[in-house]
Amino acid sequence: MMRAVVFIVTTFMVMLTATFCMAETRWAVLVGIDRYQSPQISRLKGAANDALSLAETLKDSLDFPERNVLVYTSDASGAQLPTTGNIVKALKYIARKATEKDTFVMLFSGHGVTSGGGGYLLTYGSDLGAIEFTGLPLTKLNQLLGRIKASHKLLLVDACRNDPESGKGDKENLLAETFARGIAVTPFTGVKVRSQVAATLFSSEEGQRAYEWPDKDRGFFSYFLEKGLKGEAADLDGSVTLGGLVKYLRREVPDQVQRILGVDRMQVPWAKMEGNDPGSWVINRLKGDRLADLKEKAEAKQKKLDELAKLEKENLTNRSKEKTEVARWEQNISELDNQIAEMKQRLGTSAERNDDSLNAMLAMIQEKEDEQKRLEAVKRKRQEAEAKRRAEIERLKAEKNVKLVAALEKDLRKYEQIMSSPYGGDMQEAAWKSLIAGYPEAARGLEVGDKEGIIFKIKYGGITNRFAMKFVYIGPGTFMMGSPSGEPGRDDDERKHRVTLTRGFHMQTTEVTQGQWKAVMGGNPSYFKSCGDDCPVEQVSFKDVQEFIQRLNQKEGTNKYRLPTEAEWEYASRAGTETALANGRISELDCDYDANLDAMGWYCGNADKTTHRVTQKKANRWGLYDMHGNVWEWCQDRKGDYPSGHVTDPKGLSSGPYRVSRGGSYGGSAGSCRSANRNGDSPGNQISNLGFRLVKDLVK
């Protein structure tokens, strides 16, 4: 037997009819396998979620009867386990029951292999050492699907997430031509319906792999498949056609894969179809208010998208031109350097020329100085233009978000009115479902009635990682860093100067907690362990923090977590204000009562010589807690004097003995908790009032 060529396959097999008439019955077999009976087969993340989530979409948005949606996942037991026998039994049952007017949907989300020239799906009880006897052959699957009498069939294949062999789960695997061509959906030969369609839609092209969305535990393809089926792929008439769905997936999947995972990742869905005008097949049709909302939102969204696309295209074009111009000036300077070097070698030798003189040397030096000045001017112009373009793009995005937040707040007021009515108590679930219908992505994963959760995601651009670390989006902007001469408690190292941050970032809403540290590192170095898992971790050195970041990035499959720069920290602490504290002026510099600081943070005047649980005080207007007090927070910069002029994206000194820490602490004075106050610590310091919070860079 030939050596098996192994790769992963997550297969969506969806057969949908063109029109959902009253006589039609809809069936679904949905399979999701995250873990296998054999320890030789590596585990997956999100396969079961794909099956369970698609089941809800089919029932809620495409009117599939609940009794006809058969779900098999590795978390189930008995007859619901995704074994070969259970899957084959379900397909044979539906083949007997289904008619030519019916709709059939099958999802297989799990591993697959090719062996001996043939392809196999790995079901729950499969064994890699005996795949020909334990797997589900694609030839048999094709036969079973071919016996189902649905007149319209669509097979979706979401393939190649990782290697099924245990211990190789992080290995790159690509969709093989052999496997792709081994899956074939054909019309049922006994059906006499003119509008038969048979199509196969793959999540990636041959030679590519399919990716999972780390923050969602879903595949990118399956996630956008559902959004498209629900209406995002609909045309202005409210029709979700097969052609429109394919176009939507080919646009959204590669765009989001590169935004989230990086520009070096590529995943482009593709389709092969046969039948009578398969691209015009209407899979779903929106009606009533949903259709009206769709048209209004689609037109407004397209206008904004066109404007953003134009700006981003101009941005790329201008950057290319500016890069060419900079390269030309650098080439000129390089040529002058060569001429000067050649003259230096000739002087005092037989090769010396008549024009090798002080005047010639001076002329070359002056020319180089002029060229260098021109180059610096071009670079400054380029940076200013880039910042201006970025600011305009961010303004448009912010404008879009303001409208979304206003709509959400209006909907929440209606929801609260229903809940406060004596007649609305038994309507909570229905009212919540109606509310979140307009914000499906933000509402995913939230419990019924979680108003704070949906506000966090939409208003603050909030994201939450697998370790329950919450981050809010901080947009780029310009602010005055440092303090004015008249601010109470001001130190000499707080020179006021203008700073521009050209890139947005996500900042953690709280200091890293003891619970989060233990989840990533395993131990707890804190002095105040008895304070609990929700209290800030402390007694961590700068080196300790870097190790935490490295491990977190590794566990999250990214390289985007880091400490904030000092400028980013103060920008976020101020949250658009210019006062000593984010909520106003400061009146106390030592340990007596200060109303504004008492509302925002823990210091020597209210902390009782200990740290406190995060989020107990008020957040600033950007959703950040404990920026004043509780524990000092490490920054990435080395401590040094501020510049006197306007700076862009500053990162501190390139060398120096101290790293910046900011924010004050439970044992510190009120004055040390001001937004402008600066402190420096030796990188090896491990003290009970020193912790940190993280930022997460955006994916370019």
C-alpha positions, 0 to 999 in steps of 0.5 A, a space after each residue: 500500500 502506498 504511504 498515506 498523504 495526510 491532511 485535514 479536512 473539514 467538510 460542509 456538505 450542503 444541499 439546498 433547494 432553489 425555492 422553499 415551497 410549502 410541499 418541501 421538507 428540509 433535512 440536515 445531517 451535521 457532523 463536528 468532530 473535535 476529538 477522536 477515539 484514537 489517541 493517534 489523531 490530533 484534536 481540533 478546535 471549533 469543529 463541533 462549534 461549526 456543526 452546532 452553529 450551522 444547525 441554529 442557522 438552518 433552523 432560525 434563518 432557513 426554516 429547517 424543522 428541528 426534528 429534521 436537523 440531526 447533529 453528531 458531535 464528539 461531545 455526544 454519546 451513543 446514537 449521536 456520536 459521529 461514527 461511520 455507522 451512525 453517519 451512514 445510517 442517517 444518510 440512508 434514512 434520509 435517502 428513503 424519506 426525501 423527495 425531489 422537492 426536498 432540501 438536504 444539508 450535510 456538514 462534516 467538520 473533522 479530519 480527512 486523509 488520502 491513502 492509496 489514491 483514494 480519500 477518506 473522512 475520519 469519523 469518530 472511531 477511525 484508525 490511521 493505521 487501518 484507514 481503508 477499513 475504519 474511515 468513510 471512503 469518499 467513493 461511498 460518501 458520493 454514492 450515498 449523497 447521490 441517492 438523495 432525491 433533492 433536485 438542488 445540491 450544494 456541497 461545501 468543503 472546508 479543508 486542511 486546518 492541520 495535520 491529523 497525526 497526533 503531535 503534528 497538529 501545528 503542521 501546515 497542510 494544503 488542500 490536495 488536488 487528489 482529495 478535491 477531485 475525489 469529492 463529487 456531487 451529482 444530480 439524482 438521476 431519477 429526478 425530473 425537475 428542470 432546475 436541478 443544480 449540483 455544485 461543490 464549494 471549497 473553502 480554499 483553492 488547491 494548494 491553500 489551507 483553511 484557517 480557524 479564527 482564534 477568538 471565535 473557535 470557528 473556521 473563517 469559511 464556516 463563519 462567513 458561510 452562515 453570515 452569507 446565508 442569513 442575508 449578508 450575501 443577499 442582493 438588493 432584492 433580498 435574494 441570496 443566490 449561489 453565485 452571490 454567496 460564492 462572490 461574498 465568500 471569495 471577498 470576505 474570507 481572504 480579507 478577514 484571514 489577512 486582517 486577523 492572521 497577517 498578509 502572508 496567509 491566503 485562503 480563497 474559496 472556489 466553486 465548481 457547478 453544473 446544472 441549469 444556471 446554477 449561479 442564479 439558484 436562490 438559496 434564501 430570500 429575505 422578506 418584510 422588515 429584514 429586506 427593507 433593513 437590508 436595502 438601507 444598510 447595504 446602500 449606506 454600507 456600500 457608500 462608506 466602503 467605496 469611500 474607504 476603498 478609495 482612500 485606501 487605494 490612494 494611500 497605497 498609490 501615494 506610499 508607492 510614489 513616496 517610496 520611489 522618491 525616497 529611493 531616488 534621493 538615497 541613490 543620489 546620496 550613495 553615488 556621491 559617497 562613491 565619488 567622495 571615496 574614489 577621490 580620497 583614494 586618488 589623492 596623493 597617488 599617481 592616479 590623482 586628477 587635475 580636478 581633485 582639489 579642495 574646491 571639488 571636495 567642498 562642492 561634493 560635500 555641500 552637494 551631499 548636505 543638500 541632497 540629505 536635507 532634501 531626503 529628510 524633507 521628503 521623508 517628513 512630508 511622507 510621514 505627515 501625508 501618511 498620518 493625514 491619510 490614516 487620520 481620515 480613514 480612522 475618522 470615517 471608521 469612527 463616524 460609522 461606529 458613532 452611528 452604530 452605538 447610537 442605534 444600539 443605545 436606542 434599541 437598549 432603551 426599548 429593551 429596558 422598557 419592555 423588561 421594566 413593564 409588569 407585562 414584559 417579564 416573560 418576554 425577555 428571551 424573545 426581546 433579547 433575540 429581537 435586539 441582537 438580530 441587528 448586531 449578530 457578530 457582537 452578540 455571539 457568545 453573550 448570555 441573554 440580557 448581557 447589556 454590558 457585554 454588547 456595549 463593550 463590544 460595539 461602543 469600545 471595540 472590545 475583544 476578549 481572549 481565551 484567558 478572559 483578558 478584555 481589550 478596548 480599541 484605542 484609535 490613533 490621534 494627537 495629544 499633549 503629553 506631560 503636564 502644564 506648569 501650573 498642575 499641582 504635583 508637577 515634576 521637572 521631567 513632565 515637559 509638555 509636548 505634542 505627540 501623534 500616534 499614527 496607529 490604533 491599538 487594543 489596550 487591556 481594560 484592567 491590569 493583568 490579574 493573578 488569575 490570568 497570570 496563573 492561567 498563562 504561567 502556572 504560578 503566582 509571584 504576588 505578595 497579596 495572594 490572599 486578595 484573590 484571582 481578580 486582583 492585579 498580579 505584582 512582584 513581577 520584573 520587566 523580564 518576568 513580564 516579557 516571558 509572560 508576553 512570549 508565552 501568551 503570544 505562543 498560546 494565542 498563536 499570534 505575536 501581537 501582545 506587548 507592553 504599551 509605550 509610555 506615550 500610548 499609556 498616557 494617551 489611553 490614561 487621559 482618554 481625551 482629557 488634559 486634566 491631572 486625572 481622567 475625570 478632572 482636577 486633583 486637589 490632594 497630593 498626599 494621602 488625604 481624601 480627593 473626590 476625583 481620585 477616590 472615584 477612579 483609583 486606589 491610593 494611600 488615602 483609600 486602599 488600606 495598604 493593599 491591592 484591590 480587585 480590578 474594576 471596582 472603581 470607575 473606568 475612564 471614558 475609553 473603558 479603562 480601569 485602574 489607570 490611576 492607582 492600585 499598582 504601578 504598570 510597566 511600560 516598554 520604554 526606557 526612561 529619559 528626558 522628553 523632547 521639546 517639539 512635536 514627535 510621532 510614535 515615540 518609543 523612548 531611549 535606545 539604551 538606559 538603566 531604567 524602564 518606565 512605570 506609570 499610574 501610581 499604586 495603592 501605597 503611593 501618594 495622590 500626586 503620583 497617580 496623575 496621568 502625567 506622573 513618571 516613574 523609572 524602575 530597574 528591570 529586575 525589580 520585583 515589588 508588591 506595588 508593581 504590575 502591568 497591563 498589555 496592548 495588542 497590536 492590530 493585524 495589518 
